[in-house]
Amino acid sequence: MNAPKPLLLVAAAALIDSDGRVLICQRPQGKQLAGLWEFPGGKVEPGETPEECLIRELDEELGIKVTHACLAPFVFASHGYESFHLMMPLYLVRRWEGFVTAKEHEAVAWVKPAKLADYPMPPADAPLVAWLRDLI
């Protein structure tokens, strides 16, 4: 029997602009899965809620301010990687303060949901695309 894998909780956001486009971010060189496109967010720290994590991560990664009230739980991904199992709730975000800036990513892109599948994504992010395409 295989040893159980540690569970990693990561919170992610689908920022949706007034034109119905979704923000995706390209993972920087030197990081695992470099070059792939993902939804912004990050690892939930001990004692932190997924919402607190997103408020912190969106500020650190993109330089925007998001309030708890603007985070709408949407769907989640559950994916087994080789050394851990990832659980990732995805929140919809339609309101924020500031301008999106790629502070920690190679690039950012605003993409219509129907075109999201054109961007290579990590295995955990890719299944979320169909949900967004059907919603928006």
C-alpha positions as CSV (number, residue, x, y, z in Angstrom):
1,M,0.0,0.0,0.0
2,N,1.2,3.5,-0.8
3,A,2.1,5.9,2.0
4,P,-0.5,8.7,2.2
5,K,0.5,11.9,0.5
6,P,0.4,15.2,2.5
7,L,-2.5,17.4,1.7
8,L,-1.7,20.9,0.4
9,L,-4.4,23.6,0.6
10,V,-4.0,26.3,-2.0
11,A,-6.6,29.1,-2.6
12,A,-7.0,30.6,-6.1
13,A,-9.0,33.5,-7.6
14,A,-10.7,34.0,-10.9
15,L,-10.6,37.8,-11.3
16,I,-13.3,38.7,-13.8
17,D,-13.2,42.2,-15.4
18,S,-16.1,44.2,-16.8
19,D,-15.6,42.7,-20.3
20,G,-16.1,39.1,-18.8
21,R,-12.4,38.3,-19.2
22,V,-10.5,36.2,-16.6
23,L,-7.0,36.9,-15.3
24,I,-4.4,34.2,-15.6
25,C,-0.8,34.4,-14.6
26,Q,2.3,32.8,-16.0
27,R,4.5,30.9,-13.6
28,P,8.0,32.4,-13.5
29,Q,11.2,30.7,-14.6
30,G,12.9,28.8,-11.8
31,K,9.7,27.7,-10.1
32,Q,8.0,24.3,-10.4
33,L,5.7,24.2,-13.5
34,A,7.5,27.3,-14.9
35,G,5.9,28.8,-18.0
36,L,2.4,27.4,-17.3
37,W,-0.6,29.7,-16.8
38,E,-2.5,29.6,-13.5
39,F,-5.1,31.4,-11.5
40,P,-3.5,33.8,-9.0
41,G,-3.4,32.7,-5.4
42,G,-1.2,30.6,-3.2
43,K,-0.6,28.2,-0.3
44,V,-2.8,28.7,2.8
45,E,-0.6,29.3,5.7
46,P,-1.2,27.6,9.2
47,G,-4.0,29.5,11.0
48,E,-5.1,31.3,7.9
49,T,-8.4,30.8,6.1
50,P,-8.5,30.5,2.3
51,E,-10.1,33.9,2.1
52,E,-7.3,35.5,4.2
53,C,-4.8,33.7,2.0
54,L,-6.3,35.2,-1.1
55,I,-6.5,38.7,0.3
56,R,-2.7,38.5,1.2
57,E,-1.7,36.7,-2.0
58,L,-3.5,39.0,-4.4
59,D,-1.8,42.0,-2.7
60,E,1.6,40.3,-2.8
61,E,1.3,38.9,-6.4
62,L,-0.7,41.5,-8.2
63,G,-0.7,44.7,-6.0
64,I,-4.5,44.8,-5.6
65,K,-6.7,45.1,-2.6
66,V,-9.6,42.6,-2.2
67,T,-12.1,42.4,0.7
68,H,-13.6,39.3,2.1
69,A,-17.1,40.4,0.8
70,C,-15.8,40.4,-2.8
71,L,-14.6,36.7,-2.6
72,A,-17.4,34.4,-3.9
73,P,-16.6,30.6,-3.5
74,F,-17.2,29.0,-6.8
75,V,-15.7,25.5,-7.3
76,F,-12.7,23.5,-6.2
77,A,-10.0,21.3,-7.7
78,S,-8.7,18.1,-6.1
79,H,-5.6,16.7,-7.8
80,G,-3.0,14.1,-6.8
81,Y,0.6,15.1,-7.7
82,E,3.5,12.7,-7.2
83,S,4.5,13.9,-3.8
84,F,1.3,15.6,-2.4
85,H,-2.4,16.0,-3.0
86,L,-3.7,19.5,-3.8
87,M,-7.0,20.8,-2.7
88,M,-7.7,24.2,-4.3
89,P,-10.9,26.2,-3.8
90,L,-11.5,28.8,-6.6
91,Y,-13.2,32.0,-5.8
92,L,-14.7,34.5,-8.2
93,V,-13.6,38.1,-7.8
94,R,-15.4,40.9,-9.7
95,R,-14.4,43.9,-7.5
96,W,-10.9,45.0,-6.3
97,E,-9.0,48.2,-5.7
98,G,-5.8,49.1,-7.6
99,F,-4.4,48.0,-11.0
100,V,-3.2,44.4,-11.7
101,T,0.6,44.3,-11.9
102,A,2.7,41.2,-12.5
103,K,4.9,41.4,-9.3
104,E,5.8,37.7,-9.0
105,H,4.8,36.2,-12.4
106,E,6.5,36.2,-15.8
107,A,3.3,37.7,-17.3
108,V,-0.4,38.2,-16.8
109,A,-3.2,38.0,-19.4
110,W,-6.9,38.8,-19.5
111,V,-8.6,36.1,-21.4
112,K,-12.1,35.3,-22.6
113,P,-13.3,32.1,-20.9
114,A,-13.7,30.4,-24.3
115,K,-10.0,31.0,-25.0
116,L,-8.6,29.8,-21.6
117,A,-8.0,26.3,-23.0
118,D,-5.5,27.8,-25.4
119,Y,-3.1,28.5,-22.5
120,P,-1.2,25.5,-21.0
121,M,-2.0,25.1,-17.3
122,P,-1.0,22.9,-14.4
123,P,-3.1,19.7,-14.1
124,A,-5.0,21.1,-11.1
125,D,-6.0,24.4,-12.8
126,A,-7.0,23.0,-16.2
127,P,-10.3,21.4,-15.1
128,L,-11.5,24.7,-13.7
129,V,-11.6,26.2,-17.2
130,A,-14.8,24.4,-18.2
131,W,-16.6,25.7,-15.1
132,L,-15.6,29.3,-16.0
133,R,-16.5,28.8,-19.6
134,D,-20.0,27.6,-18.7
135,L,-20.6,30.4,-16.2
136,I,-19.5,33.5,-18.1
